[in-house]
């Protein structure tokens, strides 16, 4: 597949990124797990290197993933390779690195600046390519101050571009007015469409970075109705209130049923279910850029192979819409 442009910057990136949430390891807000369970840092680094070798050059993390740990691991893996990659991180959460507890949030100008400096230090770089606001429901009337602080950071050379991680079209539209806004990150997969935010990205030529492209694992085909995840996993029994893809530590039966209904289309031409799910996102819009979570070399290989197959055809897209009752 051809590379995709990062927003209005002219800079080109791979059509798929490497999602770094899982490589942060466990972290919590009180007793609520927010990570993806235990992780092997050395395998994470091997996976990052494998992804680079396979043509993936866009990496998306956040300061809060593992309470700083994801940024540190990514920084280690990319040492000496920064000229070959585009790195996005996020800000807003306040946390204790030693206890891995999220303790609050801070979107004040001073808080944003501190988060930027801390991320630069953990990553081991002088400038952040894409700095994203990590509060999807932040009040619209207060968001212009956040946007202006980010514009100041661009002028100071601390960041190159910025974006907002939000599923709200109204919020996406507000940030799109900023000169150096390059991306909106939002939840999108073949089972969960978001036409309103896609429309904003297309109208303003912003990159739509797609979190959850594999529906937190359901679209890998490796999770059945009775699969149970661990207690330290964000998908587990003590999952956050916003969790809907997993219920009680098991995949939501509705998601499983929809996956099976379209399995034959997703696995066409020799694709795996995951590769078909990524193919749907590429066909959905020229602005989309999925960032599947990767933490093993095997996952990096399977996801990168999807780029060789490319997007689904218009006929396949129409058939999926019909089956899922959206057409």
Phi, psi and omega in degrees: 000150175288155177290163179243147182283139177277099180057226182259018188278335187087351179279134184259142179226165177300151182290355176223145177251179180251110178281127189253014179299309187296328184286355177285341183078189185292144167201163191218162164240098190068238178262001182274119180286140180237355180257193185242030179087185184295151183218150177259109184300323181292323176292324176300316180294320176297322179295319178298315179295321178297317179300316178301314181297333183266006174101005177271120183234010178245126183235130183240120178228193176204151180300329186279343183296113185069017183052057178097343187292320180300315179299319180295316180295317179298318178300318177299315184293329186264003180304125181082003183235012187297336180286351183255359189227164169239125184242131176246138171225178186226161181222157169148316183290147171247136187207167177252113183296326185287323181263350184058040177249130173280126188247350181169202179213160181205106178249019175288159177307318179294321179294320179296317180295319178296316179299320179297311180298319180295319180292319177302318181293313182294321180286333181077041181224170182262343182210143178261128183294317183217117184248117191246136178286125190252047175220095188294341182245019182302140183304133182300323184290341179262346186294329179302326178294322177297313180299318181292323176298321178293322176298322177297320179295326174296313181299328180276354178081014179278325178227157178265319180214174178216171179199183180230132174268098184205146176266008184263123178295324179299316181290321177300318181297321180295314180291330182299339179286345181285138185302320186254017172288130183241340189206153167238127177259129182210158179290126179204131169202175185299337179267342182229091179278162176214072184300330183293315180286324175303319180298320178298314181298319180292320182294323184255007180057044176262151174284130174265099180278125191253105173277155182068029184294338178251021177051050177055032177107338182300325182273011169274344182081003184263000180245122176262180183299331184257006179294132181244134178260166186288165183291335181266018182256139180300341179267002187282190185297331179260033183301156176299162183299330184283351183292125177230344181285328174242140178230124180062028178085002179236156179301140176299122182305329180296320179291319178299314182297318179293320178301314182293329181293331182247009184306315184298325178288316181297326184265015179296153177060024176088007178289156164278170178302316181298316180296324177292323178295321177292322179299324177297317181297317179296325179283340185292323181195148176289351181268350188283149178212094182289146178233073179299143176292132182228132174219005176225158177300319181300317178295320178300318181294314181297315181293318180297326179298334179300330180296331179291324179286326181079191185284162172292162179277160176305323180294320178293320178298316180295322180294320178297317179300320179295313182297320183274001176074027180252350184267000000 
